[in-house]
């Protein structure tokens, strides 16, 4: 397995800021989102996986700092 390749996928996720647009392709369909929040949490915090009652949202996650298991960087986006 090529770990370096998979570790790099979200390496630059931290560069996203509120208001940035994110495009996700799933089953040959384009889905567009706008970043609404960015936060850092502990590596064991899974509370953000629960429905917060705010409707549909996209949660992108990566390690913080990249390549470690210390914390998680979360980027939250809502559909346009």
N, C-alpha and C positions, 0 to 999 in steps of 0.2 A: 504494500500500500504506500502511496506517495503522501506522507503526512504533511510535508512542506506545502504541497499544492492545496490541501484542504484547510490548513491553518491560515492560509493567506486570503481565503474567500471574503471574510468580513474584517480583515486587518485594518482597513481605512474607515470602518463604520463610524468611528468617533469624529470624523470630519463633517458628518451631517449635522445641520443646525435646524432649529425651528423654522418652518416655512419652506424648507427644501422639499422637492418632490422625489418620490420613489416609485419606480415602475417595476412591477413583478409580473412575470409571464408564467401562467399556470394553465395547462391543458390547451395550449395554443390561443389563450386569451390574455390580453393586456389589462392589468389592474393598476390604477394610478392612486397614489396616496400622498398626503402631505404630512411632514414631520410636525408633531405637536408637542413632543417632550423628549428629553434625553436625561437619563439618570444613571447613577452608579449604585450598585447594591452588592451585598455580600454574595459569595459564591454559592451559598446554601439557601438564599432567599427565593422561594417559589411563589410568594404571595401574588406577584404580578400575573401569574398564570390563571388566576381565578377571575371570573367575570366581575368587573367593577361597576357594571350597570351603566356603562357609558356608550353602549352600542358597539358596532364592529370596529376593531382596530387591528393594526399590524404591529407585532412586537418583534423587533430584530435584536438579536443578542450576540455579544462577543466577549472575549476575555479582556480584562482590564488590570494592568497593562497587557497589551497583546502578547500572546505566547505564555501567559501565566495562568494560574488557577486562583489567584488571590481574590478578585472581584469580578463582577459582571457589569458590562456597559449595556444598557437597554435604550433602544431608540423606538419611540412609540409614534405611530402614524395613523391617521384616519383616512378613509376613502374620500376621493374627490367626487 
